[in-house]
Amino acid sequence: MIIKCGRREFDCTDKDRIMFNGKVYILVTQKYHKGYSDYSPSVAKSTFDRLLKQGKIAPCKGKYISIFGDKYPMWAIKESEDERE
């Protein structure tokens, strides 16, 4: 599945995860290089809502634990039969 984040497009599989930190939806398993650093892309709220409504993502059992000990909910991307072929 292709997820567009800003001007970039990311090819996501069933191993990718989206984390919500209370303000921003972040695709934590993908990175892009900018300058001298690597960043995780932000997913637009409308894109996240559309994927959730279509059933292409589902909540994970695991939580994202930050370096400060905070726990954030995560969603897994579902792989459909059309994309497997």
N, C-alpha and C positions, 0 to 999 in steps of 0.2 A: 504494500500500500504506500502511496506517495502522500506525504504530509507537507504542506507548504507552510513555512515559517518565515514571514517577511518576504524577502526576494529569493530565498533559498528553498530548495525542495530536498526532502530527506526520504530515502527509501527505507521504510520501517517493516519489520517482521514481527512474529509473535514473541520474540525475545526482547523487544523494546518496551520501555516503561515511561509513563507520563506521571510527574509528581506535581502536586498542588501545595504551595507553601503558604497559602492563605491570601495571596495576592496574584500570583502568576502561575500559569501552567507551564512546566518545563519538561522538555524531552531529555531526560537525564542520561539515556544510553547513547545518544548521538553527540558529536562534537563538530565544530567548525573552527578553522584557524583564522585569526584576525590579528594583524600586527605580530607581536611576539607571544601571544597567549592563545589558549583554546577555550572556547565558550560552548555551553549547552544552549540550544535554541529555545526560544519561548514560543509556545503555541497560543494562538489567539483564542479568546474565550468562545467566540462564535464557532470556530473550527472544532474546539473540544465539544461543545454542546451538540453540534451536528453529528460528530462521530459517535457520541453517547446515544443520541436519539436513533441513529441507524443501527446500533448494536455492534459497532466495530471495535469498541473498547469495553472492558469490564473491570470492576474493582479487583485489586490484588489482595491476598491475605497479608503479605508482608508490608512493612512500612519503611519509608526512607528515614534513616537516622542521621542527623547532621552531626558535625563535629562538636556541637554544643549539647548534644543529647536530645534535641527536639525530634519528635516523630511526626512525619507527614504522610498523608494517604497517597497511594499510588494506583494507577490504572494500567492494565496490560492490554496490548493490542491483539485482537483476535485475528487469526488467519482464516480466510474464507477458502472454500473449495475452488473458486475461480482463480485465485492467486497461486494455488499450489501447482497448477498445470503449466 
